[in-house]
Every structure is written in structure tokens, then in C-alpha cells.
Amino acid sequence: MRLVMSDPVRAREDARALAPIAVTLGEAVRLSGLSQATLRRRAAEGRLTLRKVGGRTLVLYESLARLLGAEADAERT
């Protein structure tokens, strides 16, 4: 039996390829654990990108991931 070591760069690229482009605001609340009000405040501060499509407010997934990374970094310091 041969052990295969996974390539972390490729794993990150694969995960990025599977990530959605955007999620609803409600889904962003569920994923982040932050309130809708907090997410809207972060958007007003320019730290999160929201888009209105029809009657739905969508959160660009990459901006949510960046925000959560930044929030986690801030908590560590």
C-alpha cells in the first residue's frame, strides 16, 4: 500500500473551485456566526461586498472569507 501525500496548494485551489460565488445574507449569517446587522455594518465599512439581485441580498463569498480571516487575525492579537 502506497501513502499519497496531498499537495496543500492544489487542495486550496480545489477548495476555491468548489466555493460558491455568492451566498444569501441569511446563509452568510449561518456560515459566519455573525449577525445580519454586523454583516451589514462591515459592508458599510467597505470590509464586505454585498450585491442586490432581484429581492435578495447576496454576499460575495470571497469577501466573506477575507472578512472572517481578518476577524480571526484580530482576535489572535
N, CA, C and O atoms as a Tripos MOL2 file, in Angstrom:
@<TRIPOS>MOLECULE
protein
  308   307    77     0     0
PROTEIN
NO_CHARGES

@<TRIPOS>ATOM
      1 N           0.8440   -1.1690    0.0000 N.3       1 MET1
      2 CA          0.0000    0.0000    0.0000 C.3       1 MET1
      3 C           0.8940    1.2390    0.0000 C.2       1 MET1
      4 O           1.8310    1.3440    0.7910 O.2       1 MET1
      5 N           0.5930    2.1600   -0.8870 N.am      2 ARG2
      6 CA          1.3890    3.3790   -1.0120 C.3       2 ARG2
      7 C           0.6410    4.5530   -0.3890 C.2       2 ARG2
      8 O          -0.5490    4.7420   -0.6410 O.2       2 ARG2
      9 N           1.3270    5.3240    0.4070 N.am      3 LEU3
     10 CA          0.7450    6.5010    1.0360 C.3       3 LEU3
     11 C           0.9250    7.6960    0.1110 C.2       3 LEU3
     12 O           2.0330    7.9550   -0.3600 O.2       3 LEU3
     13 N          -0.1460    8.4190   -0.1510 N.am      4 VAL4
     14 CA         -0.0880    9.5720   -1.0480 C.3       4 VAL4
     15 C          -0.1920   10.8360   -0.2060 C.2       4 VAL4
     16 O          -1.1590   11.0250    0.5320 O.2       4 VAL4
     17 N           0.7980   11.6850   -0.3240 N.am      5 MET5
     18 CA          0.7930   12.9590    0.3900 C.3       5 MET5
     19 C           0.0460   13.9860   -0.4550 C.2       5 MET5
     20 O           0.3120   14.1200   -1.6500 O.2       5 MET5
     21 N          -0.8610   14.6890    0.1420 N.am      6 SER6
     22 CA         -1.6250   15.6720   -0.6280 C.3       6 SER6
     23 C          -0.8420   16.9770   -0.7420 C.2       6 SER6
     24 O          -0.0960   17.3650    0.1570 O.2       6 SER6
     25 N          -1.0340   17.6170   -1.8500 N.am      7 ASP7
     26 CA         -0.3720   18.8930   -2.1310 C.3       7 ASP7
     27 C          -1.2490   20.0120   -1.5690 C.2       7 ASP7
     28 O          -2.3650   20.1960   -2.0530 O.2       7 ASP7
     29 N          -0.7880   20.7700   -0.5650 N.am      8 PRO8
     30 CA         -1.6250   21.8000    0.0540 C.3       8 PRO8
     31 C          -2.0380   22.8990   -0.9110 C.2       8 PRO8
     32 O          -3.1340   23.4440   -0.7790 O.2       8 PRO8
     33 N          -1.1990   23.2380   -1.8670 N.am      9 VAL9
     34 CA         -1.5480   24.2740   -2.8350 C.3       9 VAL9
     35 C          -2.6910   23.7850   -3.7120 C.2       9 VAL9
     36 O          -3.6540   24.5110   -3.9590 O.2       9 VAL9
     37 N          -2.5760   22.5630   -4.1730 N.am     10 ARG10
     38 CA         -3.6430   22.0020   -5.0150 C.3      10 ARG10
     39 C          -4.9410   21.8550   -4.2210 C.2      10 ARG10
     40 O          -6.0230   22.1100   -4.7500 O.2      10 ARG10
     41 N          -4.8410   21.4500   -2.9740 N.am     11 ALA11
     42 CA         -6.0330   21.3100   -2.1330 C.3      11 ALA11
     43 C          -6.7310   22.6520   -1.9720 C.2      11 ALA11
     44 O          -7.9590   22.7200   -2.0150 O.2      11 ALA11
     45 N          -5.9620   23.7220   -1.7880 N.am     12 ARG12
     46 CA         -6.5340   25.0630   -1.6620 C.3      12 ARG12
     47 C          -7.2160   25.4800   -2.9590 C.2      12 ARG12
     48 O          -8.3100   26.0440   -2.9380 O.2      12 ARG12
     49 N          -6.5650   25.2000   -4.0940 N.am     13 GLU13
     50 CA         -7.1470   25.5290   -5.3960 C.3      13 GLU13
     51 C          -8.4320   24.7460   -5.6260 C.2      13 GLU13
     52 O          -9.4070   25.2910   -6.1450 O.2      13 GLU13
     53 N          -8.4420   23.4670   -5.2400 N.am     14 ASP14
     54 CA         -9.6470   22.6490   -5.3890 C.3      14 ASP14
     55 C         -10.7770   23.1900   -4.5280 C.2      14 ASP14
     56 O         -11.9240   23.2450   -4.9730 O.2      14 ASP14
     57 N         -10.4640   23.5880   -3.3000 N.am     15 ALA15
     58 CA        -11.4820   24.1340   -2.4050 C.3      15 ALA15
     59 C         -12.0320   25.4380   -2.9660 C.2      15 ALA15
     60 O         -13.2350   25.6890   -2.8930 O.2      15 ALA15
     61 N         -11.1660   26.2600   -3.5210 N.am     16 ARG16
     62 CA        -11.5980   27.5280   -4.1030 C.3      16 ARG16
     63 C         -12.5080   27.2800   -5.3060 C.2      16 ARG16
     64 O         -13.4810   28.0060   -5.5080 O.2      16 ARG16
     65 N         -12.2010   26.2750   -6.0890 N.am     17 ALA17
     66 CA        -13.0100   25.9570   -7.2580 C.3      17 ALA17
     67 C         -14.4030   25.4800   -6.8490 C.2      17 ALA17
     68 O         -15.3650   25.6840   -7.5900 O.2      17 ALA17
     69 N         -14.5220   24.8570   -5.6950 N.am     18 LEU18
     70 CA        -15.8100   24.3640   -5.2160 C.3      18 LEU18
     71 C         -16.6050   25.4200   -4.4580 C.2      18 LEU18
     72 O         -17.8030   25.2400   -4.2400 O.2      18 LEU18
     73 N         -15.9800   26.5000   -4.0580 N.am     19 ALA19
     74 CA        -16.6530   27.5390   -3.2840 C.3      19 ALA19
     75 C         -17.6750   28.2710   -4.1620 C.2      19 ALA19
     76 O         -17.4300   28.4930   -5.3470 O.2      19 ALA19
     77 N         -18.8090   28.6410   -3.5840 N.am     20 PRO20
     78 CA        -19.7990   29.3920   -4.3530 C.3      20 PRO20
     79 C         -19.3010   30.8010   -4.6490 C.2      20 PRO20
     80 O         -18.4060   31.3020   -3.9680 O.2      20 PRO20
     81 N         -19.8700   31.4270   -5.6450 N.am     21 ILE21
     82 CA        -19.5280   32.8130   -5.9640 C.3      21 ILE21
     83 C         -20.1340   33.7440   -4.9240 C.2      21 ILE21
     84 O         -19.4990   34.7000   -4.4780 O.2      21 ILE21
     85 N         -21.3680   33.4480   -4.5470 N.am     22 ALA22
     86 CA        -22.0700   34.2830   -3.5690 C.3      22 ALA22
     87 C         -23.0320   33.4190   -2.7740 C.2      22 ALA22
     88 O         -23.4580   32.3550   -3.2240 O.2      22 ALA22
     89 N         -23.3650   33.8980   -1.5820 N.am     23 VAL23
     90 CA        -24.3680   33.2410   -0.7350 C.3      23 VAL23
     91 C         -25.3630   34.3000   -0.2910 C.2      23 VAL23
     92 O         -25.0520   35.4910   -0.2870 O.2      23 VAL23
     93 N         -26.5490   33.8690    0.0800 N.am     24 THR24
     94 CA        -27.5350   34.8260    0.5790 C.3      24 THR24
     95 C         -27.0460   35.4030    1.9100 C.2      24 THR24
     96 O         -26.1730   34.8370    2.5680 O.2      24 THR24
     97 N         -27.6180   36.5150    2.2780 N.am     25 LEU25
     98 CA        -27.2410   37.1350    3.5490 C.3      25 LEU25
     99 C         -27.5430   36.1890    4.7050 C.2      25 LEU25
    100 O         -26.7580   36.0960    5.6490 O.2      25 LEU25
    101 N         -28.6650   35.4890    4.6430 N.am     26 GLY26
    102 CA        -29.0100   34.5190    5.6910 C.3      26 GLY26
    103 C         -28.0040   33.3950    5.7930 C.2      26 GLY26
    104 O         -27.6470   32.9700    6.8920 O.2      26 GLY26
    105 N         -27.5420   32.9080    4.6420 N.am     27 GLU27
    106 CA        -26.5270   31.8540    4.6340 C.3      27 GLU27
    107 C         -25.2060   32.3880    5.1780 C.2      27 GLU27
    108 O         -24.4940   31.6700    5.8810 O.2      27 GLU27
    109 N         -24.8720   33.6300    4.8640 N.am     28 ALA28
    110 CA        -23.6430   34.2470    5.3860 C.3      28 ALA28
    111 C         -23.7140   34.3560    6.9140 C.2      28 ALA28
    112 O         -22.7100   34.1690    7.6010 O.2      28 ALA28
    113 N         -24.9010   34.6580    7.4370 N.am     29 VAL29
    114 CA        -25.0890   34.7010    8.8960 C.3      29 VAL29
    115 C         -24.8120   33.3200    9.4820 C.2      29 VAL29
    116 O         -24.0950   33.1920   10.4750 O.2      29 VAL29
    117 N         -25.3790   32.2910    8.8640 N.am     30 ARG30
    118 CA        -25.2000   30.9190    9.3560 C.3      30 ARG30
    119 C         -23.7420   30.4700    9.2610 C.2      30 ARG30
    120 O         -23.2190   29.8560   10.1910 O.2      30 ARG30
    121 N         -23.0920   30.7720    8.1500 N.am     31 LEU31
    122 CA        -21.7020   30.3570    7.9590 C.3      31 LEU31
    123 C         -20.7410   31.0780    8.8970 C.2      31 LEU31
    124 O         -19.7990   30.4760    9.4120 O.2      31 LEU31
    125 N         -20.9800   32.3630    9.1170 N.am     32 SER32
    126 CA        -20.0300   33.1740    9.8820 C.3      32 SER32
    127 C         -20.2880   33.1960   11.3810 C.2      32 SER32
    128 O         -19.3670   33.3770   12.1770 O.2      32 SER32
    129 N         -21.5550   33.0090   11.7620 N.am     33 GLY33
    130 CA        -21.8980   33.1540   13.1740 C.3      33 GLY33
    131 C         -22.0710   34.6080   13.5810 C.2      33 GLY33
    132 O         -22.3040   34.9060   14.7520 O.2      33 GLY33
    133 N         -21.9580   35.5120   12.6150 N.am     34 LEU34
    134 CA        -22.1530   36.9380   12.8830 C.3      34 LEU34
    135 C         -23.6070   37.2970   12.5910 C.2      34 LEU34
    136 O         -24.2690   36.6260   11.7990 O.2      34 LEU34
    137 N         -24.0960   38.3410   13.2220 N.am     35 SER35
    138 CA        -25.4790   38.7510   12.9800 C.3      35 SER35
    139 C         -25.6050   39.4640   11.6420 C.2      35 SER35
    140 O         -24.6230   39.9290   11.0640 O.2      35 SER35
    141 N         -26.8440   39.5350   11.1670 N.am     36 GLN36
    142 CA        -27.1050   40.2590    9.9290 C.3      36 GLN36
    143 C         -26.6990   41.7290   10.0710 C.2      36 GLN36
    144 O         -26.1580   42.3240    9.1400 O.2      36 GLN36
    145 N         -26.9630   42.2970   11.2330 N.am     37 ALA37
    146 CA        -26.6010   43.7000   11.4750 C.3      37 ALA37
    147 C         -25.0870   43.9020   11.4000 C.2      37 ALA37
    148 O         -24.6150   44.8860   10.8310 O.2      37 ALA37
    149 N         -24.3330   42.9720   11.9740 N.am     38 THR38
    150 CA        -22.8640   43.0620   11.9280 C.3      38 THR38
    151 C         -22.3640   42.9580   10.4930 C.2      38 THR38
    152 O         -21.4810   43.7130   10.0870 O.2      38 THR38
    153 N         -22.9230   42.0250    9.7210 N.am     39 LEU39
    154 CA        -22.5060   41.8880    8.3280 C.3      39 LEU39
    155 C         -22.8290   43.1550    7.5350 C.2      39 LEU39
    156 O         -22.0300   43.5920    6.7060 O.2      39 LEU39
    157 N         -23.9910   43.7390    7.7870 N.am     40 ARG40
    158 CA        -24.3440   44.9870    7.0850 C.3      40 ARG40
    159 C         -23.4080   46.1300    7.4980 C.2      40 ARG40
    160 O         -23.0370   46.9570    6.6650 O.2      40 ARG40
    161 N         -23.0250   46.1780    8.7830 N.am     41 ARG41
    162 CA        -22.0720   47.2060    9.2310 C.3      41 ARG41
    163 C         -20.7300   47.0310    8.5410 C.2      41 ARG41
    164 O         -20.1260   48.0050    8.0910 O.2      41 ARG41
    165 N         -20.2590   45.7820    8.4580 N.am     42 ARG42
    166 CA        -18.9820   45.5270    7.7810 C.3      42 ARG42
    167 C         -19.0650   45.9320    6.3160 C.2      42 ARG42
    168 O         -18.0860   46.4250    5.7570 O.2      42 ARG42
    169 N         -20.2160   45.7310    5.6880 N.am     43 ALA43
    170 CA        -20.3990   46.1550    4.2950 C.3      43 ALA43
    171 C         -20.3480   47.6770    4.2050 C.2      43 ALA43
    172 O         -19.7360   48.2210    3.2850 O.2      43 ALA43
    173 N         -20.9820   48.3700    5.1460 N.am     44 ALA44
    174 CA        -20.9630   49.8360    5.1580 C.3      44 ALA44
    175 C         -19.5470   50.3660    5.3650 C.2      44 ALA44
    176 O         -19.1980   51.4340    4.8610 O.2      44 ALA44
    177 N         -18.7310   49.6120    6.1100 N.am     45 GLU45
    178 CA        -17.3270   49.9900    6.3340 C.3      45 GLU45
    179 C         -16.4470   49.6580    5.1270 C.2      45 GLU45
    180 O         -15.2810   50.0500    5.0790 O.2      45 GLU45
    181 N         -17.0100   48.9340    4.1530 N.am     46 GLY46
    182 CA        -16.2450   48.5440    2.9750 C.3      46 GLY46
    183 C         -15.4590   47.2590    3.1590 C.2      46 GLY46
    184 O         -14.5950   46.9410    2.3430 O.2      46 GLY46
    185 N         -15.7460   46.5190    4.2180 N.am     47 ARG47
    186 CA        -14.9980   45.2960    4.5110 C.3      47 ARG47
    187 C         -15.6890   44.0320    4.0020 C.2      47 ARG47
    188 O         -15.1310   42.9390    4.0980 O.2      47 ARG47
    189 N         -16.9110   44.1780    3.4570 N.am     48 LEU48
    190 CA        -17.6860   43.0560    2.9540 C.3      48 LEU48
    191 C         -18.4470   43.5310    1.7270 C.2      48 LEU48
    192 O         -18.9530   44.6530    1.7120 O.2      48 LEU48
    193 N         -18.5350   42.6990    0.7010 N.am     49 THR49
    194 CA        -19.2020   43.0960   -0.5320 C.3      49 THR49
    195 C         -20.5740   42.4410   -0.6280 C.2      49 THR49
    196 O         -20.6960   41.2160   -0.6520 O.2      49 THR49
    197 N         -21.6070   43.2850   -0.6810 N.am     50 LEU50
    198 CA        -22.9840   42.8330   -0.8570 C.3      50 LEU50
    199 C         -23.4460   43.2130   -2.2500 C.2      50 LEU50
    200 O         -23.0200   44.2290   -2.8000 O.2      50 LEU50
    201 N         -24.3240   42.3920   -2.8200 N.am     51 ARG51
    202 CA        -24.9360   42.6880   -4.1140 C.3      51 ARG51
    203 C         -26.4240   42.4050   -4.0010 C.2      51 ARG51
    204 O         -26.8270   41.3840   -3.4440 O.2      51 ARG51
    205 N         -27.2310   43.2960   -4.5230 N.am     52 LYS52
    206 CA        -28.6690   43.0890   -4.5550 C.3      52 LYS52
    207 C         -29.0160   42.4820   -5.9040 C.2      52 LYS52
    208 O         -28.7120   43.0670   -6.9430 O.2      52 LYS52
    209 N         -29.6460   41.3230   -5.9010 N.am     53 VAL53
    210 CA        -30.0680   40.6480   -7.1250 C.3      53 VAL53
    211 C         -31.5430   40.3150   -6.9470 C.2      53 VAL53
    212 O         -31.9160   39.4790   -6.1250 O.2      53 VAL53
    213 N         -32.3710   40.9880   -7.7380 N.am     54 GLY54
    214 CA        -33.8070   40.8280   -7.5260 C.3      54 GLY54
    215 C         -34.1440   41.3180   -6.1310 C.2      54 GLY54
    216 O         -33.7800   42.4330   -5.7580 O.2      54 GLY54
    217 N         -34.8290   40.5030   -5.3650 N.am     55 GLY55
    218 CA        -35.1660   40.8860   -3.9920 C.3      55 GLY55
    219 C         -34.2010   40.3380   -2.9700 C.2      55 GLY55
    220 O         -34.4080   40.5070   -1.7680 O.2      55 GLY55
    221 N         -33.1440   39.6810   -3.4270 N.am     56 ARG56
    222 CA        -32.2050   39.0440   -2.4940 C.3      56 ARG56
    223 C         -30.9330   39.8540   -2.3340 C.2      56 ARG56
    224 O         -30.4460   40.4750   -3.2800 O.2      56 ARG56
    225 N         -30.4120   39.8360   -1.1350 N.am     57 THR57
    226 CA        -29.0960   40.4140   -0.8800 C.3      57 THR57
    227 C         -28.1020   39.2650   -0.8260 C.2      57 THR57
    228 O         -28.2290   38.3510   -0.0110 O.2      57 THR57
    229 N         -27.1130   39.3250   -1.7050 N.am     58 LEU58
    230 CA        -26.0910   38.2950   -1.7640 C.3      58 LEU58
    231 C         -24.7710   38.8300   -1.2160 C.2      58 LEU58
    232 O         -24.4600   40.0130   -1.3490 O.2      58 LEU58
    233 N         -24.0160   37.9510   -0.6080 N.am     59 VAL59
    234 CA        -22.6950   38.2770   -0.0840 C.3      59 VAL59
    235 C         -21.6830   37.5490   -0.9570 C.2      59 VAL59
    236 O         -21.7650   36.3320   -1.1230 O.2      59 VAL59
    237 N         -20.7300   38.2870   -1.5160 N.am     60 LEU60
    238 CA        -19.6970   37.6240   -2.3060 C.3      60 LEU60
    239 C         -18.8620   36.7600   -1.3630 C.2      60 LEU60
    240 O         -18.3400   37.2320   -0.3540 O.2      60 LEU60
    241 N         -18.7540   35.5010   -1.7160 N.am     61 TYR61
    242 CA        -18.1270   34.5100   -0.8420 C.3      61 TYR61
    243 C         -16.6770   34.8500   -0.5080 C.2      61 TYR61
    244 O         -16.2500   34.7060    0.6370 O.2      61 TYR61
    245 N         -15.9230   35.2990   -1.5070 N.am     62 GLU62
    246 CA        -14.5100   35.6440   -1.2430 C.3      62 GLU62
    247 C         -14.3910   36.7690   -0.2330 C.2      62 GLU62
    248 O         -13.4880   36.7560    0.6040 O.2      62 GLU62
    249 N         -15.3000   37.7560   -0.3010 N.am     63 SER63
    250 CA        -15.2220   38.8650    0.6530 C.3      63 SER63
    251 C         -15.5880   38.3780    2.0560 C.2      63 SER63
    252 O         -15.0310   38.8610    3.0420 O.2      63 SER63
    253 N         -16.5190   37.4240    2.1510 N.am     64 LEU64
    254 CA        -16.8670   36.8520    3.4560 C.3      64 LEU64
    255 C         -15.6710   36.0830    4.0240 C.2      64 LEU64
    256 O         -15.3530   36.2060    5.2070 O.2      64 LEU64
    257 N         -15.0160   35.2970    3.1810 N.am     65 ALA65
    258 CA        -13.8430   34.5410    3.6410 C.3      65 ALA65
    259 C         -12.7320   35.4840    4.0940 C.2      65 ALA65
    260 O         -12.0810   35.2340    5.1090 O.2      65 ALA65
    261 N         -12.5140   36.5660    3.3450 N.am     66 ARG66
    262 CA        -11.4880   37.5540    3.7490 C.3      66 ARG66
    263 C         -11.8580   38.1980    5.0790 C.2      66 ARG66
    264 O         -11.0120   38.3490    5.9600 O.2      66 ARG66
    265 N         -13.1280   38.5780    5.2190 N.am     67 LEU67
    266 CA        -13.5820   39.2020    6.4610 C.3      67 LEU67
    267 C         -13.3700   38.2640    7.6410 C.2      67 LEU67
    268 O         -12.8630   38.6780    8.6830 O.2      67 LEU67
    269 N         -13.7520   37.0210    7.4820 N.am     68 LEU68
    270 CA        -13.6110   36.0700    8.5940 C.3      68 LEU68
    271 C         -12.1520   35.8260    8.9310 C.2      68 LEU68
    272 O         -11.8070   35.6560   10.1000 O.2      68 LEU68
    273 N         -11.2860   35.8070    7.9140 N.am     69 GLY69
    274 CA         -9.8600   35.6660    8.1630 C.3      69 GLY69
    275 C          -9.3170   36.8670    8.9150 C.2      69 GLY69
    276 O          -8.5070   36.7170    9.8300 O.2      69 GLY69
    277 N          -9.7590   38.0540    8.5340 N.am     70 ALA70
    278 CA         -9.3110   39.2800    9.1910 C.3      70 ALA70
    279 C          -9.8370   39.3420   10.6270 C.2      70 ALA70
    280 O          -9.1170   39.7480   11.5390 O.2      70 ALA70
    281 N         -11.0890   38.9380   10.8190 N.am     71 GLU71
    282 CA        -11.6710   38.9540   12.1730 C.3      71 GLU71
    283 C         -10.9300   37.9620   13.0700 C.2      71 GLU71
    284 O         -10.6630   38.2570   14.2350 O.2      71 GLU71
    285 N         -10.5990   36.7910   12.5310 N.am     72 ALA72
    286 CA         -9.8610   35.7920   13.3140 C.3      72 ALA72
    287 C          -8.4750   36.2910   13.6690 C.2      72 ALA72
    288 O          -8.0010   36.0850   14.7860 O.2      72 ALA72
    289 N          -7.8140   36.9560   12.7060 N.am     73 ASP73
    290 CA         -6.4840   37.5080   12.9630 C.3      73 ASP73
    291 C          -6.5500   38.5760   14.0480 C.2      73 ASP73
    292 O          -5.6650   38.6460   14.9010 O.2      73 ASP73
    293 N          -7.5900   39.4110   14.0230 N.am     74 ALA74
    294 CA         -7.7350   40.4740   15.0120 C.3      74 ALA74
    295 C          -7.9540   39.8900   16.4110 C.2      74 ALA74
    296 O          -7.4680   40.4440   17.3960 O.2      74 ALA74
    297 N          -8.6790   38.7840   16.5000 N.am     75 GLU75
    298 CA         -8.9220   38.1570   17.8010 C.3      75 GLU75
    299 C          -7.6430   37.5560   18.3900 C.2      75 GLU75
    300 O          -7.4800   37.5000   19.6090 O.2      75 GLU75
    301 N          -6.7410   37.1080   17.5180 N.am     76 ARG76
    302 CA         -5.4940   36.4940   17.9750 C.3      76 ARG76
    303 C          -4.5180   37.5110   18.5530 C.2      76 ARG76
    304 O          -3.6670   37.1620   19.3720 O.2      76 ARG76
    305 N          -4.6370   38.7700   18.1280 N.am     77 THR77
    306 CA         -3.6680   39.7770   18.5820 C.3      77 THR77
    307 C          -4.1880   40.5540   19.7600 C.2      77 THR77
    308 O          -3.5000   41.4400   20.2660 O.2      77 THR77
@<TRIPOS>BOND
     1     1     2 1
     2     2     3 1
     3     3     4 2
     4     3     5 am
     5     5     6 1
     6     6     7 1
     7     7     8 2
     8     7     9 am
     9     9    10 1
    10    10    11 1
    11    11    12 2
    12    11    13 am
    13    13    14 1
    14    14    15 1
    15    15    16 2
    16    15    17 am
    17    17    18 1
    18    18    19 1
    19    19    20 2
    20    19    21 am
    21    21    22 1
    22    22    23 1
    23    23    24 2
    24    23    25 am
    25    25    26 1
    26    26    27 1
    27    27    28 2
    28    27    29 am
    29    29    30 1
    30    30    31 1
    31    31    32 2
    32    31    33 am
    33    33    34 1
    34    34    35 1
    35    35    36 2
    36    35    37 am
    37    37    38 1
    38    38    39 1
    39    39    40 2
    40    39    41 am
    41    41    42 1
    42    42    43 1
    43    43    44 2
    44    43    45 am
    45    45    46 1
    46    46    47 1
    47    47    48 2
    48    47    49 am
    49    49    50 1
    50    50    51 1
    51    51    52 2
    52    51    53 am
    53    53    54 1
    54    54    55 1
    55    55    56 2
    56    55    57 am
    57    57    58 1
    58    58    59 1
    59    59    60 2
    60    59    61 am
    61    61    62 1
    62    62    63 1
    63    63    64 2
    64    63    65 am
    65    65    66 1
    66    66    67 1
    67    67    68 2
    68    67    69 am
    69    69    70 1
    70    70    71 1
    71    71    72 2
    72    71    73 am
    73    73    74 1
    74    74    75 1
    75    75    76 2
    76    75    77 am
    77    77    78 1
    78    78    79 1
    79    79    80 2
    80    79    81 am
    81    81    82 1
    82    82    83 1
    83    83    84 2
    84    83    85 am
    85    85    86 1
    86    86    87 1
    87    87    88 2
    88    87    89 am
    89    89    90 1
    90    90    91 1
    91    91    92 2
    92    91    93 am
    93    93    94 1
    94    94    95 1
    95    95    96 2
    96    95    97 am
    97    97    98 1
    98    98    99 1
    99    99   100 2
   100    99   101 am
   101   101   102 1
   102   102   103 1
   103   103   104 2
   104   103   105 am
   105   105   106 1
   106   106   107 1
   107   107   108 2
   108   107   109 am
   109   109   110 1
   110   110   111 1
   111   111   112 2
   112   111   113 am
   113   113   114 1
   114   114   115 1
   115   115   116 2
   116   115   117 am
   117   117   118 1
   118   118   119 1
   119   119   120 2
   120   119   121 am
   121   121   122 1
   122   122   123 1
   123   123   124 2
   124   123   125 am
   125   125   126 1
   126   126   127 1
   127   127   128 2
   128   127   129 am
   129   129   130 1
   130   130   131 1
   131   131   132 2
   132   131   133 am
   133   133   134 1
   134   134   135 1
   135   135   136 2
   136   135   137 am
   137   137   138 1
   138   138   139 1
   139   139   140 2
   140   139   141 am
   141   141   142 1
   142   142   143 1
   143   143   144 2
   144   143   145 am
   145   145   146 1
   146   146   147 1
   147   147   148 2
   148   147   149 am
   149   149   150 1
   150   150   151 1
   151   151   152 2
   152   151   153 am
   153   153   154 1
   154   154   155 1
   155   155   156 2
   156   155   157 am
   157   157   158 1
   158   158   159 1
   159   159   160 2
   160   159   161 am
   161   161   162 1
   162   162   163 1
   163   163   164 2
   164   163   165 am
   165   165   166 1
   166   166   167 1
   167   167   168 2
   168   167   169 am
   169   169   170 1
   170   170   171 1
   171   171   172 2
   172   171   173 am
   173   173   174 1
   174   174   175 1
   175   175   176 2
   176   175   177 am
   177   177   178 1
   178   178   179 1
   179   179   180 2
   180   179   181 am
   181   181   182 1
   182   182   183 1
   183   183   184 2
   184   183   185 am
   185   185   186 1
   186   186   187 1
   187   187   188 2
   188   187   189 am
   189   189   190 1
   190   190   191 1
   191   191   192 2
   192   191   193 am
   193   193   194 1
   194   194   195 1
   195   195   196 2
   196   195   197 am
   197   197   198 1
   198   198   199 1
   199   199   200 2
   200   199   201 am
   201   201   202 1
   202   202   203 1
   203   203   204 2
   204   203   205 am
   205   205   206 1
   206   206   207 1
   207   207   208 2
   208   207   209 am
   209   209   210 1
   210   210   211 1
   211   211   212 2
   212   211   213 am
   213   213   214 1
   214   214   215 1
   215   215   216 2
   216   215   217 am
   217   217   218 1
   218   218   219 1
   219   219   220 2
   220   219   221 am
   221   221   222 1
   222   222   223 1
   223   223   224 2
   224   223   225 am
   225   225   226 1
   226   226   227 1
   227   227   228 2
   228   227   229 am
   229   229   230 1
   230   230   231 1
   231   231   232 2
   232   231   233 am
   233   233   234 1
   234   234   235 1
   235   235   236 2
   236   235   237 am
   237   237   238 1
   238   238   239 1
   239   239   240 2
   240   239   241 am
   241   241   242 1
   242   242   243 1
   243   243   244 2
   244   243   245 am
   245   245   246 1
   246   246   247 1
   247   247   248 2
   248   247   249 am
   249   249   250 1
   250   250   251 1
   251   251   252 2
   252   251   253 am
   253   253   254 1
   254   254   255 1
   255   255   256 2
   256   255   257 am
   257   257   258 1
   258   258   259 1
   259   259   260 2
   260   259   261 am
   261   261   262 1
   262   262   263 1
   263   263   264 2
   264   263   265 am
   265   265   266 1
   266   266   267 1
   267   267   268 2
   268   267   269 am
   269   269   270 1
   270   270   271 1
   271   271   272 2
   272   271   273 am
   273   273   274 1
   274   274   275 1
   275   275   276 2
   276   275   277 am
   277   277   278 1
   278   278   279 1
   279   279   280 2
   280   279   281 am
   281   281   282 1
   282   282   283 1
   283   283   284 2
   284   283   285 am
   285   285   286 1
   286   286   287 1
   287   287   288 2
   288   287   289 am
   289   289   290 1
   290   290   291 1
   291   291   292 2
   292   291   293 am
   293   293   294 1
   294   294   295 1
   295   295   296 2
   296   295   297 am
   297   297   298 1
   298   298   299 1
   299   299   300 2
   300   299   301 am
   301   301   302 1
   302   302   303 1
   303   303   304 2
   304   303   305 am
   305   305   306 1
   306   306   307 1
   307   307   308 2
@<TRIPOS>SUBSTRUCTURE
     1 MET1         2 RESIDUE 1 A MET
     2 ARG2         6 RESIDUE 1 A ARG
     3 LEU3        10 RESIDUE 1 A LEU
     4 VAL4        14 RESIDUE 1 A VAL
     5 MET5        18 RESIDUE 1 A MET
     6 SER6        22 RESIDUE 1 A SER
     7 ASP7        26 RESIDUE 1 A ASP
     8 PRO8        30 RESIDUE 1 A PRO
     9 VAL9        34 RESIDUE 1 A VAL
    10 ARG10       38 RESIDUE 1 A ARG
    11 ALA11       42 RESIDUE 1 A ALA
    12 ARG12       46 RESIDUE 1 A ARG
    13 GLU13       50 RESIDUE 1 A GLU
    14 ASP14       54 RESIDUE 1 A ASP
    15 ALA15       58 RESIDUE 1 A ALA
    16 ARG16       62 RESIDUE 1 A ARG
    17 ALA17       66 RESIDUE 1 A ALA
    18 LEU18       70 RESIDUE 1 A LEU
    19 ALA19       74 RESIDUE 1 A ALA
    20 PRO20       78 RESIDUE 1 A PRO
    21 ILE21       82 RESIDUE 1 A ILE
    22 ALA22       86 RESIDUE 1 A ALA
    23 VAL23       90 RESIDUE 1 A VAL
    24 THR24       94 RESIDUE 1 A THR
    25 LEU25       98 RESIDUE 1 A LEU
    26 GLY26      102 RESIDUE 1 A GLY
    27 GLU27      106 RESIDUE 1 A GLU
    28 ALA28      110 RESIDUE 1 A ALA
    29 VAL29      114 RESIDUE 1 A VAL
    30 ARG30      118 RESIDUE 1 A ARG
    31 LEU31      122 RESIDUE 1 A LEU
    32 SER32      126 RESIDUE 1 A SER
    33 GLY33      130 RESIDUE 1 A GLY
    34 LEU34      134 RESIDUE 1 A LEU
    35 SER35      138 RESIDUE 1 A SER
    36 GLN36      142 RESIDUE 1 A GLN
    37 ALA37      146 RESIDUE 1 A ALA
    38 THR38      150 RESIDUE 1 A THR
    39 LEU39      154 RESIDUE 1 A LEU
    40 ARG40      158 RESIDUE 1 A ARG
    41 ARG41      162 RESIDUE 1 A ARG
    42 ARG42      166 RESIDUE 1 A ARG
    43 ALA43      170 RESIDUE 1 A ALA
    44 ALA44      174 RESIDUE 1 A ALA
    45 GLU45      178 RESIDUE 1 A GLU
    46 GLY46      182 RESIDUE 1 A GLY
    47 ARG47      186 RESIDUE 1 A ARG
    48 LEU48      190 RESIDUE 1 A LEU
    49 THR49      194 RESIDUE 1 A THR
    50 LEU50      198 RESIDUE 1 A LEU
    51 ARG51      202 RESIDUE 1 A ARG
    52 LYS52      206 RESIDUE 1 A LYS
    53 VAL53      210 RESIDUE 1 A VAL
    54 GLY54      214 RESIDUE 1 A GLY
    55 GLY55      218 RESIDUE 1 A GLY
    56 ARG56      222 RESIDUE 1 A ARG
    57 THR57      226 RESIDUE 1 A THR
    58 LEU58      230 RESIDUE 1 A LEU
    59 VAL59      234 RESIDUE 1 A VAL
    60 LEU60      238 RESIDUE 1 A LEU
    61 TYR61      242 RESIDUE 1 A TYR
    62 GLU62      246 RESIDUE 1 A GLU
    63 SER63      250 RESIDUE 1 A SER
    64 LEU64      254 RESIDUE 1 A LEU
    65 ALA65      258 RESIDUE 1 A ALA
    66 ARG66      262 RESIDUE 1 A ARG
    67 LEU67      266 RESIDUE 1 A LEU
    68 LEU68      270 RESIDUE 1 A LEU
    69 GLY69      274 RESIDUE 1 A GLY
    70 ALA70      278 RESIDUE 1 A ALA
    71 GLU71      282 RESIDUE 1 A GLU
    72 ALA72      286 RESIDUE 1 A ALA
    73 ASP73      290 RESIDUE 1 A ASP
    74 ALA74      294 RESIDUE 1 A ALA
    75 GLU75      298 RESIDUE 1 A GLU
    76 ARG76      302 RESIDUE 1 A ARG
    77 THR77      306 RESIDUE 1 A THR
